[in-house]
Every structure is written in structure tokens, then in C-alpha cells.
Amino acid sequence: MYLQIDGIEKSFTSRERGTFKVLDNINLDVNKGDFLSVVGPSGCGKSTLLYLIAGLDKADKGEILVDGKPVKGPGPERVVVFQEAGLFPWLTVLENVTYGLKLKGMSKADADQKAMETLKLVHLSKYVHSYPHQLSGGMKQRVSIARALVMEPDILLMDEPFAALDEQTRMVLHKELLEIWKKLKITIVFITHNIREAVLLSSKIVVFATRPGKIKATFSAKSTKDGVTPDDITLHLEQQILAALQDEIEKVLKEEMGDDYSFETNRIHRDTSGDMGSGI
């Protein structure tokens, strides 16, 4: 097993809530080359788990292994793509992508060549001399992905990277990310609230229960050919995941809105009277 998460527990302390557990006994195995998506309600510990895998934080209990070696801190084999692109505004696209390579001591010529090859993967080779303020949101996120991929990580960790993008841009990036995954055969751990996004992209999906975060269900998935068009299989899987999440969403809403909240009475009502065949 390439990525092993064994008995991970994590708690935080705040003035308002005191000490509270965020992750409780997380056990998860990920094969090399898997595309794993983690879905769950807000506050269930999805991003916390990602940061633990990245080595940006430490667990209170348990162990994370990559290729049999314990994660002790950040490492070049694990690179994170955050929701915000986080580009240096004073650097061009090419300079942003080569930044990490130059820190490693790579020559400018070699770094530029490697960055250009990676920028072709995300279809930005025509924008190498542009600055972040000249790019759309989707293009900025492509630069962020290129900046991560150029370091040749074994595991790409993505924390809701497309959440702030419009639906059309998101669909384009889904397709591009799938092409990159299949070409590079990289392992991806992808955090998202979007069930359809998880189903269209992933080979494996984990559903988190909330507060404290636990693994509630695991699903195997076959990504569609283009990562954009749902079919009967993906739509059925979406319904299964939504069913697994329903109780967890209700828990969060009750905490936020009080015990008087009723999931049943707050469902979105759709009038089916105009559907073809209704009443037959």
C-alpha cells in the first residue's frame, strides 16, 4: 500500500469550544496512482486530514506512511494545491512556476525548460510572460497546479481547488486534471464538497461523518471518459453518496439552526405535475 493512514486522531482547542476532537480513528489505504476524493459536511476534518498527509500539522495519535516511511513533516514527494492559487503577484507565470525549482538550486535554463513542459500540460504556454492580475480565476489555478506538478511529486494533495470557480471553468479543469492524472500516473488526494465533482474525477471516494470526523462510507468509482458528462452509473453513485451524507448534513444544520430544524420540512420541493408521463 502506497499511502497508509493508521488510527489518526486530531484535536484542537479554542476559547469558544475548549478542546474538541476533529478526527477520530481514521484508517485509510491508498494505492499508488489512485485518485481519492474525500467528501463530507463543513467542519468534518477533510482539510485537516490533507494537512496531516502534507506534513503541515501533526496528529495527536496514529501514523501516516508514504511508501512505508512515516510522515514527519513536509516533503517534496507531497505537494499541496490550495483553494486560493496563492501566486506571487510580482512574478510572471513562468517565474511563479520555476520558483520552487530555483530554490532547489536548478539553473535558470533548466528550470525554464521544465516549467515550459509543465505549462503545456495545463495549456498555458502562451501566457508565460503574463502576471497573475492578467489571468482569469481558472488560469490562476492552472498556474498553481503547474507549480505543484513541476516539482514532480508522488502525491498531489488538492484542497477544494475548484470551489471558487464558475461551473464552465470547473468543467474544463476537470477534464484537464483527468488528462494529467492519466498521463503522469500520479496519486491524487482531492478534498471537495461537490459530490458530482468527486464522482466524475475519482477512482475512490471516502465519505466523512461529522464532528468528530470519521469515515462513514467508501465507494469505488470509474471516472467517465471526459470527466464532464455524467451517465446512469455516475448519477446512481451520486445518489448513494448523498444518502450517506444526508444524516451528517442534518447534524450540521441542527447545530447551526437549533433542534427545531427538520430536514424533511426543509427539502426543496419540485412540482412534478408538468413532467411527461406524470399521473400515468
C-alpha beads as a LAMMPS data file, in Angstrom:
LAMMPS data file: protein, C-alpha beads

280 atoms
279 bonds

1 atom types
1 bond types

-500.0 500.0 xlo xhi
-500.0 500.0 ylo yhi
-500.0 500.0 zlo zhi

Masses

1 110.0

Atoms # bond

1 1 1 0.000 0.000 0.000
2 1 1 1.474 3.363 -1.032
3 1 1 -0.295 5.800 1.347
4 1 1 -1.341 4.383 4.711
5 1 1 -3.321 6.304 7.314
6 1 1 -3.435 4.315 10.547
7 1 1 -5.538 5.304 13.574
8 1 1 -5.220 9.060 13.064
9 1 1 -6.757 11.289 15.732
10 1 1 -6.550 15.065 15.971
11 1 1 -7.987 17.639 18.389
12 1 1 -7.944 21.424 18.501
13 1 1 -8.508 23.929 21.314
14 1 1 -10.350 27.241 21.061
15 1 1 -11.734 29.765 23.538
16 1 1 -15.310 29.212 22.409
17 1 1 -15.353 25.406 22.309
18 1 1 -12.461 24.350 24.516
19 1 1 -10.764 21.155 23.351
20 1 1 -12.679 19.300 20.652
21 1 1 -11.806 16.294 18.515
22 1 1 -11.684 16.882 14.754
23 1 1 -10.585 13.438 13.533
24 1 1 -11.337 10.160 15.271
25 1 1 -9.583 6.897 14.385
26 1 1 -9.100 7.467 10.650
27 1 1 -7.851 4.346 8.845
28 1 1 -7.374 4.531 5.101
29 1 1 -5.216 2.823 2.458
30 1 1 -4.496 4.429 -0.901
31 1 1 -2.833 2.600 -3.794
32 1 1 -0.198 4.274 -5.918
33 1 1 -1.909 6.034 -8.826
34 1 1 -5.309 6.263 -7.116
35 1 1 -7.473 9.362 -7.443
36 1 1 -9.045 9.579 -3.983
37 1 1 -11.727 12.149 -3.214
38 1 1 -12.851 12.952 0.336
39 1 1 -16.327 14.449 0.728
40 1 1 -18.272 15.473 3.799
41 1 1 -20.018 18.390 5.533
42 1 1 -18.156 21.546 6.528
43 1 1 -16.107 21.079 9.669
44 1 1 -15.763 17.299 9.402
45 1 1 -11.959 17.370 9.212
46 1 1 -11.365 16.824 5.480
47 1 1 -8.794 19.602 5.116
48 1 1 -7.223 18.719 8.458
49 1 1 -6.517 15.221 7.166
50 1 1 -4.984 16.679 3.994
51 1 1 -2.653 18.896 6.016
52 1 1 -1.595 15.927 8.131
53 1 1 -0.714 13.974 4.980
54 1 1 1.211 17.006 3.723
55 1 1 3.140 17.181 6.998
56 1 1 1.908 20.715 7.685
57 1 1 0.462 19.582 11.024
58 1 1 0.940 16.641 13.379
59 1 1 -1.607 14.106 14.565
60 1 1 -2.235 13.536 18.263
61 1 1 -2.380 9.802 17.696
62 1 1 -1.728 7.393 14.847
63 1 1 0.662 7.366 11.927
64 1 1 0.766 8.284 8.242
65 1 1 3.113 6.337 5.970
66 1 1 4.135 7.097 2.392
67 1 1 5.792 4.166 0.657
68 1 1 6.418 2.649 4.083
69 1 1 8.098 5.769 5.530
70 1 1 6.451 7.801 8.328
71 1 1 5.463 11.379 7.507
72 1 1 7.450 13.618 9.865
73 1 1 6.923 16.926 8.080
74 1 1 6.607 18.472 4.607
75 1 1 8.425 16.662 1.822
76 1 1 8.975 17.072 -1.940
77 1 1 7.042 13.892 -2.668
78 1 1 3.851 15.578 -1.335
79 1 1 2.732 18.918 -2.769
80 1 1 -0.452 20.850 -1.913
81 1 1 -2.724 22.836 -4.242
82 1 1 -4.921 25.125 -2.132
83 1 1 -8.317 26.663 -2.903
84 1 1 -6.648 30.030 -3.463
85 1 1 -3.942 29.991 -6.121
86 1 1 -1.535 31.929 -3.873
87 1 1 0.650 33.187 -6.720
88 1 1 3.324 35.847 -6.265
89 1 1 1.736 38.920 -7.928
90 1 1 5.115 40.459 -8.829
91 1 1 6.257 37.356 -10.738
92 1 1 5.208 36.212 -14.200
93 1 1 3.546 32.845 -14.813
94 1 1 6.907 31.329 -15.757
95 1 1 8.634 32.828 -12.718
96 1 1 5.913 31.537 -10.391
97 1 1 6.253 28.003 -11.743
98 1 1 10.074 27.996 -11.626
99 1 1 10.240 29.490 -8.117
100 1 1 10.457 26.156 -6.284
101 1 1 12.923 24.705 -8.795
102 1 1 15.296 27.620 -8.316
103 1 1 15.084 27.227 -4.535
104 1 1 16.299 23.645 -5.082
105 1 1 19.330 25.037 -6.944
106 1 1 18.278 24.233 -10.508
107 1 1 19.770 26.522 -13.151
108 1 1 17.504 29.119 -14.778
109 1 1 17.774 27.446 -18.182
110 1 1 16.847 24.003 -16.856
111 1 1 14.077 25.402 -14.634
112 1 1 12.588 27.384 -17.527
113 1 1 12.617 24.333 -19.804
114 1 1 10.969 22.116 -17.208
115 1 1 8.379 24.782 -16.398
116 1 1 7.516 25.233 -20.067
117 1 1 6.896 21.499 -20.431
118 1 1 4.593 21.567 -17.406
119 1 1 2.748 24.692 -18.557
120 1 1 1.951 22.885 -21.811
121 1 1 0.164 20.236 -19.732
122 1 1 -2.207 22.879 -18.352
123 1 1 -2.448 24.729 -21.697
124 1 1 -0.795 27.943 -20.539
125 1 1 2.321 28.021 -22.712
126 1 1 1.077 31.208 -24.416
127 1 1 0.838 33.064 -21.093
128 1 1 4.314 32.513 -19.649
129 1 1 5.100 36.240 -19.516
130 1 1 1.727 37.300 -18.090
131 1 1 1.269 38.397 -14.478
132 1 1 -1.399 36.954 -12.142
133 1 1 -3.611 40.057 -12.359
134 1 1 -3.859 39.481 -16.118
135 1 1 -5.276 35.966 -15.707
136 1 1 -8.761 34.638 -15.044
137 1 1 -9.503 32.633 -11.907
138 1 1 -9.295 29.354 -13.798
139 1 1 -5.967 30.286 -15.372
140 1 1 -4.528 31.234 -11.982
141 1 1 -5.492 27.827 -10.636
142 1 1 -3.840 26.160 -13.640
143 1 1 -0.647 28.021 -12.781
144 1 1 -0.966 26.778 -9.207
145 1 1 -1.358 23.197 -10.449
146 1 1 1.628 23.609 -12.790
147 1 1 3.713 24.997 -9.921
148 1 1 2.914 21.846 -7.948
149 1 1 3.435 19.383 -10.811
150 1 1 6.776 20.848 -11.854
151 1 1 8.220 19.584 -8.552
152 1 1 7.381 16.024 -9.696
153 1 1 5.557 14.958 -6.515
154 1 1 4.422 11.389 -5.972
155 1 1 1.248 12.628 -4.259
156 1 1 -0.718 15.704 -5.303
157 1 1 -2.864 16.996 -2.439
158 1 1 -5.725 19.266 -3.563
159 1 1 -7.844 21.208 -1.067
160 1 1 -11.065 22.229 -2.871
161 1 1 -9.019 23.686 -5.743
162 1 1 -12.018 24.491 -7.962
163 1 1 -14.524 25.629 -5.323
164 1 1 -14.315 29.329 -6.184
165 1 1 -14.624 28.836 -9.953
166 1 1 -17.700 29.092 -12.144
167 1 1 -19.269 25.885 -13.433
168 1 1 -17.959 26.161 -17.000
169 1 1 -14.372 26.773 -15.878
170 1 1 -14.661 23.956 -13.369
171 1 1 -15.737 21.532 -16.117
172 1 1 -12.740 22.472 -18.268
173 1 1 -10.343 21.971 -15.365
174 1 1 -11.943 18.624 -14.505
175 1 1 -11.106 17.397 -17.986
176 1 1 -7.558 18.765 -17.841
177 1 1 -6.905 17.310 -14.398
178 1 1 -8.071 13.867 -15.518
179 1 1 -5.764 14.042 -18.545
180 1 1 -2.824 14.999 -16.310
181 1 1 -3.624 12.221 -13.822
182 1 1 -3.815 9.578 -16.526
183 1 1 -0.659 10.805 -18.270
184 1 1 1.545 11.197 -15.183
185 1 1 0.020 8.281 -13.227
186 1 1 0.269 10.424 -10.099
187 1 1 -1.551 9.732 -6.818
188 1 1 -4.138 12.439 -6.031
189 1 1 -5.964 13.148 -2.771
190 1 1 -8.765 15.584 -3.544
191 1 1 -10.924 17.408 -0.977
192 1 1 -14.326 18.613 -2.168
193 1 1 -17.892 19.409 -1.104
194 1 1 -19.112 18.708 -4.613
195 1 1 -20.440 15.150 -4.947
196 1 1 -20.622 15.213 -8.745
197 1 1 -17.056 16.510 -8.930
198 1 1 -15.894 13.595 -6.794
199 1 1 -17.799 11.031 -8.858
200 1 1 -16.602 12.351 -12.217
201 1 1 -12.941 12.510 -11.210
202 1 1 -12.204 9.764 -8.720
203 1 1 -11.274 6.121 -8.646
204 1 1 -12.166 6.001 -4.936
205 1 1 -14.412 8.187 -2.766
206 1 1 -14.456 8.412 1.018
207 1 1 -17.442 9.969 2.822
208 1 1 -16.718 11.584 6.187
209 1 1 -19.117 11.730 9.100
210 1 1 -19.010 14.950 11.067
211 1 1 -17.760 16.151 14.460
212 1 1 -15.565 14.338 15.055
213 1 1 -14.640 13.310 11.543
214 1 1 -14.862 9.582 10.888
215 1 1 -15.002 7.522 7.723
216 1 1 -18.662 6.690 7.203
217 1 1 -18.567 5.041 3.773
218 1 1 -16.174 4.204 0.948
219 1 1 -17.094 3.887 -2.720
220 1 1 -15.216 2.695 -5.780
221 1 1 -15.792 4.798 -8.866
222 1 1 -14.897 4.667 -12.527
223 1 1 -14.238 8.110 -13.958
224 1 1 -16.005 8.955 -17.204
225 1 1 -14.007 9.329 -20.391
226 1 1 -14.065 13.116 -20.301
227 1 1 -14.627 13.873 -16.612
228 1 1 -17.517 16.129 -17.570
229 1 1 -20.521 14.120 -18.750
230 1 1 -22.440 12.126 -16.117
231 1 1 -24.078 8.841 -17.116
232 1 1 -26.515 6.468 -15.404
233 1 1 -23.723 4.857 -13.369
234 1 1 -22.329 8.151 -12.071
235 1 1 -25.797 9.513 -11.313
236 1 1 -26.624 6.390 -9.310
237 1 1 -23.367 6.730 -7.371
238 1 1 -24.160 10.371 -6.637
239 1 1 -27.457 9.282 -5.057
240 1 1 -25.677 6.669 -2.924
241 1 1 -23.185 9.235 -1.652
242 1 1 -25.908 11.793 -0.985
243 1 1 -27.830 9.179 1.015
244 1 1 -24.700 8.514 3.083
245 1 1 -24.273 12.242 3.684
246 1 1 -27.885 13.105 4.486
247 1 1 -27.720 12.373 8.228
248 1 1 -24.401 14.223 8.526
249 1 1 -25.746 17.313 6.779
250 1 1 -28.756 17.250 9.111
251 1 1 -26.456 17.130 12.159
252 1 1 -24.600 20.229 10.986
253 1 1 -27.817 22.110 10.217
254 1 1 -29.295 21.234 13.616
255 1 1 -26.181 22.567 15.339
256 1 1 -26.372 25.791 13.355
257 1 1 -30.148 26.296 13.379
258 1 1 -31.284 24.535 16.535
259 1 1 -33.162 21.318 17.281
260 1 1 -36.374 22.666 15.734
261 1 1 -34.814 22.262 12.282
262 1 1 -36.431 19.480 10.254
263 1 1 -34.621 18.108 7.224
264 1 1 -37.897 16.762 5.847
265 1 1 -39.741 20.063 6.060
266 1 1 -36.838 21.955 4.518
267 1 1 -36.404 19.824 1.416
268 1 1 -36.544 21.682 -1.877
269 1 1 -39.933 20.916 -3.372
270 1 1 -40.148 20.219 -7.082
271 1 1 -43.501 20.259 -8.818
272 1 1 -43.657 17.134 -10.973
273 1 1 -47.123 17.819 -12.372
274 1 1 -45.651 19.057 -15.619
275 1 1 -43.340 16.063 -16.128
276 1 1 -44.009 13.977 -19.187
277 1 1 -45.898 10.881 -18.109
278 1 1 -46.896 12.163 -14.682
279 1 1 -50.111 10.614 -13.442
280 1 1 -49.802 7.542 -15.654

Bonds

1 1 1 2
2 1 2 3
3 1 3 4
4 1 4 5
5 1 5 6
6 1 6 7
7 1 7 8
8 1 8 9
9 1 9 10
10 1 10 11
11 1 11 12
12 1 12 13
13 1 13 14
14 1 14 15
15 1 15 16
16 1 16 17
17 1 17 18
18 1 18 19
19 1 19 20
20 1 20 21
21 1 21 22
22 1 22 23
23 1 23 24
24 1 24 25
25 1 25 26
26 1 26 27
27 1 27 28
28 1 28 29
29 1 29 30
30 1 30 31
31 1 31 32
32 1 32 33
33 1 33 34
34 1 34 35
35 1 35 36
36 1 36 37
37 1 37 38
38 1 38 39
39 1 39 40
40 1 40 41
41 1 41 42
42 1 42 43
43 1 43 44
44 1 44 45
45 1 45 46
46 1 46 47
47 1 47 48
48 1 48 49
49 1 49 50
50 1 50 51
51 1 51 52
52 1 52 53
53 1 53 54
54 1 54 55
55 1 55 56
56 1 56 57
57 1 57 58
58 1 58 59
59 1 59 60
60 1 60 61
61 1 61 62
62 1 62 63
63 1 63 64
64 1 64 65
65 1 65 66
66 1 66 67
67 1 67 68
68 1 68 69
69 1 69 70
70 1 70 71
71 1 71 72
72 1 72 73
73 1 73 74
74 1 74 75
75 1 75 76
76 1 76 77
77 1 77 78
78 1 78 79
79 1 79 80
80 1 80 81
81 1 81 82
82 1 82 83
83 1 83 84
84 1 84 85
85 1 85 86
86 1 86 87
87 1 87 88
88 1 88 89
89 1 89 90
90 1 90 91
91 1 91 92
92 1 92 93
93 1 93 94
94 1 94 95
95 1 95 96
96 1 96 97
97 1 97 98
98 1 98 99
99 1 99 100
100 1 100 101
101 1 101 102
102 1 102 103
103 1 103 104
104 1 104 105
105 1 105 106
106 1 106 107
107 1 107 108
108 1 108 109
109 1 109 110
110 1 110 111
111 1 111 112
112 1 112 113
113 1 113 114
114 1 114 115
115 1 115 116
116 1 116 117
117 1 117 118
118 1 118 119
119 1 119 120
120 1 120 121
121 1 121 122
122 1 122 123
123 1 123 124
124 1 124 125
125 1 125 126
126 1 126 127
127 1 127 128
128 1 128 129
129 1 129 130
130 1 130 131
131 1 131 132
132 1 132 133
133 1 133 134
134 1 134 135
135 1 135 136
136 1 136 137
137 1 137 138
138 1 138 139
139 1 139 140
140 1 140 141
141 1 141 142
142 1 142 143
143 1 143 144
144 1 144 145
145 1 145 146
146 1 146 147
147 1 147 148
148 1 148 149
149 1 149 150
150 1 150 151
151 1 151 152
152 1 152 153
153 1 153 154
154 1 154 155
155 1 155 156
156 1 156 157
157 1 157 158
158 1 158 159
159 1 159 160
160 1 160 161
161 1 161 162
162 1 162 163
163 1 163 164
164 1 164 165
165 1 165 166
166 1 166 167
167 1 167 168
168 1 168 169
169 1 169 170
170 1 170 171
171 1 171 172
172 1 172 173
173 1 173 174
174 1 174 175
175 1 175 176
176 1 176 177
177 1 177 178
178 1 178 179
179 1 179 180
180 1 180 181
181 1 181 182
182 1 182 183
183 1 183 184
184 1 184 185
185 1 185 186
186 1 186 187
187 1 187 188
188 1 188 189
189 1 189 190
190 1 190 191
191 1 191 192
192 1 192 193
193 1 193 194
194 1 194 195
195 1 195 196
196 1 196 197
197 1 197 198
198 1 198 199
199 1 199 200
200 1 200 201
201 1 201 202
202 1 202 203
203 1 203 204
204 1 204 205
205 1 205 206
206 1 206 207
207 1 207 208
208 1 208 209
209 1 209 210
210 1 210 211
211 1 211 212
212 1 212 213
213 1 213 214
214 1 214 215
215 1 215 216
216 1 216 217
217 1 217 218
218 1 218 219
219 1 219 220
220 1 220 221
221 1 221 222
222 1 222 223
223 1 223 224
224 1 224 225
225 1 225 226
226 1 226 227
227 1 227 228
228 1 228 229
229 1 229 230
230 1 230 231
231 1 231 232
232 1 232 233
233 1 233 234
234 1 234 235
235 1 235 236
236 1 236 237
237 1 237 238
238 1 238 239
239 1 239 240
240 1 240 241
241 1 241 242
242 1 242 243
243 1 243 244
244 1 244 245
245 1 245 246
246 1 246 247
247 1 247 248
248 1 248 249
249 1 249 250
250 1 250 251
251 1 251 252
252 1 252 253
253 1 253 254
254 1 254 255
255 1 255 256
256 1 256 257
257 1 257 258
258 1 258 259
259 1 259 260
260 1 260 261
261 1 261 262
262 1 262 263
263 1 263 264
264 1 264 265
265 1 265 266
266 1 266 267
267 1 267 268
268 1 268 269
269 1 269 270
270 1 270 271
271 1 271 272
272 1 272 273
273 1 273 274
274 1 274 275
275 1 275 276
276 1 276 277
277 1 277 278
278 1 278 279
279 1 279 280
